[in-house]
Amino acid sequence: MSSGNVEDRIQRLEQKVRQLEEVARSDGNAVPWWERIAGAFKGDEVYAAAIKLGAEMRKADQLQESAENHAAESSCISETRAFA
């Protein structure tokens, strides 16, 4: 790659960075996205059901992981006792 190409690419990158910085500065007073959507699903039964199912799935995963960890620990204890 010639140095001219590299310099051109650097110039374009620097220009793009300046543009992005301007956008970031001009958007400084904008309302954050999480505040714009807060309450959007208030009273939505489908959303409430999705949240409930998600919580149930996470709890089931935690219980399964806990049982697997307990089984693995029990197995290690049994193996340790076998060597004693």
Buried (B, 14 or more C-beta within 10 A) or exposed (E): EEEEEEEEEEEEEEEEEEEEEEEEEEEEEEEEEEEEEEEEEEEEEEEEEEEEEEEEEEEEEEEEEEEEEEEEEEEEEEEEEEEE
